[in-house]
Amino acid sequence: MINEKLPKIIYGGDYSPEQWPQETWDNDMELFADAGIDVATINVFSWAINQPDEDTYNFEWLDKVMDKLADRGMYACLATSTAAHPAWMAKRYPEVLSVDFDGRKRKFGMRHNSCPNSPVYRKYSRLMAQKLAERYRDHPALLLWHINNEYISDCYCDTCAAEFRKWLQRRYGSLQELNRAWYTAFWSHTFYDWDEIVPPNVQSEHWTPDKTAFPGISLDYARFHSESVLACYLEEYEAIKAVTPNVKVTTNYHGAGTYKPLDYFEWAKHMDIVAWDNYPSIDTPVSQIAFRHDLMRGMKDGAPYMIMEQTPSQQNWQPYNSLKRPGVMRLLSYQAVARGADGILFFQLKKSRGGCEKFHGAVIDHLPTTETRVFQECAALGQELKQLGDILLDSRVSARVAILFDWENWWAVEYSSGPTQQLKYVNEVQKFYDAFFSQHIPVDIISVDTDLTQYDIVIAPVLYMVKNGYERKLKAFVEAGGFLWATFFSGIVNESDLVTTSGYPGVLRDLLGVWVEELDALRPEDSNSLTLHPGNLGFERTYTCNMICEVVHPETAETVATYNKDFYRGGAAVTRNRYGSGEAWYVATNPEQKFIKDLALVLCEQKGILPLLDNKEEGIEVSRRYSDSHVFTFYLNHLDENATIDLGAAEVFELLQKKAVSGKQHVPPKGVLICQQPIR
């Protein structure tokens, strides 16, 4: 539970009262109450108001807001205001300003313009968190702490350079070991003094952000940067926890969910509850949103998470800021709940009058009335969440299939100078997710630290970098009876991006039972095909493939499918290696989506994993959460027309309609059913 003060799915959003005259605050809060809002995220960007100069702190305005929330039985998700430093800090301490990838020193402006390694920024952000914690530690409105906001900073300044060198000394111990790991004999890069090392950017090792001459250096800087920004969070976290140890602390992951510069799995180890900002476009595929929800749930081994921000209606930064159509806000909110969220919050509760977010959607529009469509939809959802109460809290999604996602592998794949610019890590992971999502088979998104024994099938897309010892974990999983599905461009390098010279796929070679001799990168207009032979899976079928075709020599593996074109025609394209009690599958090319779906279903059938719904109609989403006593099945209709699902003969209780249902049920356009059954 996020906080025992509020035993329900929390409902609220960002509120910026400092942008409005105080005489409007009471009316705002009355409207919040009308909309069923429980929680206001406040003080997100108030540093300049809270601290007008180096020695002065002003929290009187915030006292009033906190008191008004408490008087109305509402709560605060209290932010630390440290996402944008005040102008006086930049003027007095210019070293606090960051340097961008092109080497340009930033001026004061925007947000997230602080160097994460600046001692000045660290000092004053920590002090701000401490003072807020001391002031509001016993305030009845305090529900949750929210540090900073959507960390997105990057920096290549001299301070970061000095800290990077210290980080490297801790990691490698000696220049000899660093030179070995970075392969610095290439292009005369051998270092003889730590001070010779500079951050890798466009002025040193990079042509573009993803194209680098030295992937090992760039990979280490990516690690260093993620850890540096995390250290900023931890300084505030520790200051808050020293004063309020029993109040949960979080920050909000960036709206992409898959934000490349920060290793969110590593961050999650230091968050009491994971929170993220969900901002799909009008045409974002439903499965892409679902994937990011499942990724967030996987951050803390299936624990409930929060939506810290979503828009009630429209964004303000996209090329075309389309409205959410009627019913979509509710539907996407329940999609989050269905996949494990215990909190639904908006950005924003009230529209700003100025700045770049003045046209971003809000519960309260520029005309503060209850008569808008958006307000009425928000109020209706607020009422439903109140009626649901605590019944869904702390229930969890259960899956027997897992897909591996690793930030460092992502960095390494896309820093690699080959084999093709088409290869994008997240896209490859999404393909596998889509195959299971479209067939209503739940999956977990896991890290390399996740215990694999709870799964029957593990998918490891493009496992280019195999971290030290991870091959032993995969071997133990397969040996005990698990199915591993690996893909092309796997087992190539170690953690330093040095090629494993025992033959591709390196430390996975005996597990997969193949030797990969060559990788053929196909142009976007070219393709090949592969044929599954009936002696392997019981049916014969041909599928197209493209992007990469590897030349594979099966060793202990059997060939399941072969190529149909080019000089490697007849060569293995798909193999299966029996290893211990399990199987390791290797797909040496990029097959069409139909192949991935078909093989996913075959493997699930062999493991007795059944879909949550037999209906394969596009636009229907199914997810399931389990408590100690009940199972809750969510049916979400993303279509613009009625959908019919068959619940079977046994009666279940539909929570939103509050009645028993069975058999065929109609789900209206953008509609939701939540069916409850006791666990027998």
C-alpha positions, -999 to 999 in steps of 0.1 A, spaced: 0 0 0 13 34 -9 2 49 24 -22 35 50 -38 70 53 -54 64 19 -64 28 15 -75 30 -21 -61 36 -56 -49 71 -52 -63 97 -76 -50 132 -82 -23 151 -100 1 181 -102 -12 214 -88 8 246 -90 -10 271 -67 21 293 -67 11 303 -102 -23 316 -91 -36 343 -67 -43 328 -32 -80 338 -34 -85 312 -61 -71 283 -41 -103 275 -22 -123 273 -54 -97 251 -69 -99 226 -41 -136 226 -41 -135 215 -77 -109 189 -69 -132 175 -43 -160 174 -69 -138 154 -92 -130 129 -65 -93 140 -63 -75 126 -32 -40 138 -38 -23 169 -51 13 168 -62 26 202 -51 59 222 -49 73 206 -81 89 238 -96 89 262 -67 126 264 -58 129 301 -67 99 309 -45 110 287 -16 145 301 -16 147 336 -31 184 339 -22 212 318 -7 202 323 29 165 328 29 137 302 29 101 310 24 76 282 30 46 302 43 27 299 11 33 261 11 20 259 47 -13 274 36 -16 249 7 -8 220 30 -33 231 56 -60 236 30 -55 201 17 -57 187 52 -88 207 60 -106 190 31 -94 155 38 -70 156 9 -33 147 8 -1 160 -7 25 142 -28 51 167 -17 78 174 -42 112 188 -34 112 215 -61 147 207 -72 142 201 -110 150 237 -118 175 257 -99 168 294 -92 185 322 -113 205 335 -83 223 301 -81 233 302 -118 245 338 -114 265 334 -83 278 298 -91 280 295 -129 297 261 -125 263 248 -116 253 251 -152 257 220 -174 276 216 -207 257 199 -235 268 171 -259 282 196 -283 304 212 -256 283 244 -252 279 259 -217 243 264 -210 228 297 -197 201 299 -170 168 287 -185 144 259 -190 147 231 -164 172 202 -157 200 226 -166 221 217 -135 253 197 -136 245 165 -117 281 165 -102 280 201 -92 288 203 -54 267 235 -53 237 219 -68 241 188 -46 244 210 -15 214 232 -20 191 204 -33 199 183 -3 193 212 21 160 219 4 148 183 9 160 183 45 142 216 53 110 204 37 111 171 56 118 189 89 89 213 83 62 189 72 73 156 89 41 156 111 17 174 88 -15 154 83 -16 161 46 18 145 39 12 112 20 42 107 -2 75 124 -12 83 132 -48 120 141 -55 129 164 -84 108 157 -115 115 136 -146 153 136 -143 167 142 -178 200 161 -173 232 154 -192 265 171 -188 301 171 -202 316 199 -181 350 199 -164 335 189 -131 320 159 -147 353 151 -164 371 151 -130 344 130 -114 345 106 -144 382 100 -138 376 92 -102 348 69 -111 371 51 -136 398 47 -109 373 31 -86 360 8 -114 394 -3 -129 420 4 -102 448 10 -127 454 26 -161 467 -8 -172 434 -24 -166 415 5 -181 436 4 -213 429 -33 -216 392 -29 -211 389 0 -235 412 -16 -261 431 16 -263 458 2 -286 433 10 -313 438 44 -329 467 54 -305 445 59 -275 467 44 -248 464 66 -216 494 72 -193 478 96 -169 442 98 -156 440 135 -165 444 126 -202 409 111 -202 380 134 -214 343 128 -216 332 112 -249 311 137 -269 310 153 -303 343 171 -294 361 139 -287 349 104 -296 315 109 -312 302 117 -346 266 117 -334 250 107 -300 249 71 -310 279 68 -333 312 66 -314 348 56 -322 352 40 -288 321 22 -276 339 11 -244 345 47 -234 310 58 -243 295 29 -225 314 37 -193 303 73 -196 267 63 -199 271 42 -168 288 71 -150 261 96 -161 232 74 -149 250 68 -116 257 106 -112 221 116 -117 210 88 -93 234 102 -67 215 135 -69 183 116 -62 199 96 -33 212 127 -16 177 141 -13 163 106 -6 186 101 24 179 136 37 142 129 37 144 94 51 165 107 80 136 128 91 105 108 78 116 72 76 81 58 73 69 80 44 74 65 9 97 84 -15 96 83 -53 104 102 -84 87 101 -117 104 82 -146 104 101 -179 72 99 -200 89 76 -225 91 48 -199 121 36 -219 142 67 -214 176 57 -227 201 77 -206 190 64 -171 192 28 -161 157 26 -145 162 -9 -131 192 3 -111 172 34 -100 143 12 -89 165 -4 -62 164 30 -44 128 39 -48 101 30 -23 75 29 -52 81 32 -89 63 60 -107 63 70 -143 46 95 -167 24 80 -194 21 102 -225 10 82 -256 1 99 -288 -33 94 -303 -18 68 -327 5 50 -302 -2 13 -305 -19 -1 -274 7 -28 -270 35 -1 -267 17 15 -238 11 -19 -222 47 -29 -226 59 2 -207 33 -6 -179 47 -41 -176 83 -27 -177 74 -4 -147 58 -34 -129 90 -54 -134 111 -27 -118 105 -40 -83 97 -77 -91 60 -71 -97 52 -46 -69 25 -21 -76 36 12 -92 21 46 -99 12 67 -129 26 100 -116 14 119 -147 -9 114 -176 -30 140 -194 -67 142 -190 -71 153 -226 -40 164 -246 -3 171 -245 14 203 -255 47 193 -270 38 168 -298 37 179 -334 -1 173 -334 -16 176 -299 -48 156 -304 -75 154 -278 -81 121 -260 -115 110 -274 -144 104 -250 -137 74 -228 -100 71 -237 -87 87 -205 -108 63 -184 -97 34 -205 -60 41 -203 -63 47 -166 -78 12 -162 -52 -2 -185 -26 10 -159 -46 -5 -130 -50 -37 -149 -12 -40 -153 -4 -33 -117 -8 4 -109 -22 15 -75 -21 52 -83 -35 73 -111 -24 110 -112 -26 137 -139 -5 165 -152 -22 188 -145 -50 195 -121 -54 232 -133 -42 247 -166 -14 273 -164 -20 308 -179 15 311 -193 46 292 -203 49 263 -227 24 242 -209 -6 266 -209 -24 244 -234 -16 211 -218 -47 193 -207 -60 196 -171 -89 186 -149 -98 223 -145 -97 243 -177 -89 280 -181 -126 285 -174 -129 269 -139 -162 250 -143 -175 215 -138 -193 217 -171 -165 206 -194 -164 171 -209 -129 165 -194 -139 175 -159 -170 153 -160 -150 123 -172 -124 128 -145 -151 131 -119 -168 99 -131 -135 80 -128 -129 95 -94 -162 82 -82 -155 47 -96 -122 46 -79 -138 55 -46 -163 27 -51 -136 2 -57 -120 12 -24 -91 -11 -14 -102 -43 -31 -75 -41 -58 -47 -27 -36 -15 -47 -36 -28 -74 -59 -3 -85 -85 0 -97 -120 14 -132 -125 32 -144 -156 51 -175 -166 68 -158 -195 95 -132 -191 113 -109 -216 147 -96 -206 153 -58 -209 187 -44 -200 197 -8 -202 235 -14 -205 229 -39 -233 207 -13 -250 235 13 -248 260 -13 -261 239 -24 -290 234 11 -303 269 22 -297 281 -7 -318 295 2 -352 276 -26 -369 260 -46 -382 232 -23 -393 217 11 -384 183 -5 -386 189 -24 -354 171 -6 -325 170 -25 -292 136 -13 -279 120 -21 -312 133 -57 -310 120 -61 -275 86 -47 -285 83 -73 -313 84 -101 -288 61 -83 -264 36 -78 -292 35 -115 -300 24 -124 -265 2 -93 -260 -18 -100 -292 -25 -136 -280 -35 -125 -244 -5 -143 -228 8 -122 -198 46 -115 -196 69 -99 -171 96 -75 -182 127 -84 -162 163 -73 -155 194 -94 -153 190 -95 -115 155 -111 -117 151 -147 -103 144 -169 -134 131 -199 -115 95 -185 -114 93 -186 -152 88 -213 -178 99 -193 -208 125 -165 -210 130 -143 -241 164 -126 -245 162 -103 -275 195 -92 -290 216 -101 -259 247 -86 -275 264 -79 -242 264 -108 -217 272 -95 -183 297 -113 -162 282 -146 -149 248 -141 -165 254 -171 -189 255 -193 -157 221 -180 -147 206 -188 -182 222 -222 -182 208 -231 -148 174 -219 -160 174 -241 -191 191 -271 -174 162 -271 -149 136 -273 -176 131 -238 -188 128 -226 -224 152 -199 -235 146 -180 -268 176 -160 -279 181 -140 -311 207 -129 -337 235 -106 -325 237 -123 -291 267 -133 -270 290 -110 -289 308 -89 -263 315 -87 -226 307 -57 -202 336 -37 -217 323 -42 -252 353 -64 -260 344 -93 -284 344 -127 -270 370 -145 -292 357 -181 -286 333 -177 -315 299 -162 -316 277 -164 -296 305 -164 -271 298 -176 -236 263 -187 -248 278 -210 -275 274 -243 -256 240 -234 -243 226 -225 -277 246 -253 -294 256 -232 -325 286 -214 -339 278 -182 -358 304 -176 -385 291 -144 -402 264 -117 -400 248 -106 -432 232 -71 -429 204 -68 -455 195 -34 -470 159 -22 -461 146 -31 -496 161 -67 -494 147 -98 -477 151 -135 -474 128 -162 -462 129 -192 -439 110 -224 -439 100 -245 -409 101 -282 -418 73 -305 -407 96 -329 -388 103 -302 -362 71 -284 -351 46 -306 -369 38 -281 -397 56 -267 -427 54 -229 -432 75 -202 -449 81 -168 -434 99 -137 -447 129 -123 -429 151 -93 -432 177 -69 -416 201 -96 -404 208 -131 -416 235 -150 -397 255 -179 -412 251 -205 -385 268 -239 -379 247 -261 -356 269 -280 -332 247 -298 -306 216 -279 -318 191 -293 -343 180 -272 -373 143 -262 -371 142 -239 -401 164 -230 -430 171 -201 -453 157 -201 -488 180 -176 -506 215 -165 -511 248 -184 -506 236 -196 -472 205 -212 -487 197 -244 -468 216 -232 -438 202 -230 -403 180 -200 -396 163 -214 -365 177 -240 -341 168 -258 -309 193 -272 -285 182 -296 -258 202 -287 -227 196 -306 -195 158 -308 -190 151 -276 -211 155 -261 -245 175 -232 -259 161 -218 -291 181 -195 -314 166 -174 -342 195 -162 -364 175 -136 -384 148 -110 -381 116 -129 -391 82 -115 -399 59 -109 -369 38 -140 -378 67 -163 -371 73 -147 -337 36 -151 -328 35 -187 -341 66 -199 -322 55 -180 -291 22 -200 -291 40 -233 -298 64 -228 -268 35 -218 -246 14 -248 -256 44 -271 -248 46 -255 -213 8 -255 -207 5 -218 -207 -30 -208 -218 -42 -174 -231 -64 -153 -208 -89 -151 -236 -95 -172 -267 -109 -142 -286 -80 -129 -308 -100 -98 -320 -77 -68 -325 -84 -41 -300 -93 -63 -270 -68 -63 -241 -69 -87 -212 -49 -85 -180 -52 -102 -146 -43 -93 -110 -42 -117 -80 -47 -110 -44 -45 -136 -16 -82 -145 -20 -94 -133 -54 -84 -130 -90 -94 -99 -110 -96 -101 -148 -97 -68 -167 -113 -67 -202 -105 -35 -221 -121 -26 -254 -99 -2 -274 -122 -3 -303 -147 23 -315 -175 -4 -316 -190 -30 -293 -170 -61 -285 -183 -94 -273 -164 -117 -249 -173 -150 -235 -169 -153 -197 -180 -189 -196 -209 -205 -177 -197 -198 -141 -209 -165 -126 -183 -138 -118 -188 -105 -101 -183 -74 -122 -169 -47 -99 -179 -15 -119 -215 -26 -125 -217 -43 -91 -235 -74 -104 -229 -111 -112 -224 -118 -149 -216 -149 -170 -216 -161 -206 -213 -136 -235 -209 -100 -224 -209 -69 -245 -181 -44 -238 -190 -9 -252 -165 12 -272 -136 22 -249 -154 2 -222 -140 -18 -193 -151 -49 -173 -134 -60 -141 -145 -95 -131 -138 -108 -97 -136 -145 -88 -125 -162 -55 -94 -183 -56 -105 -218 -48 
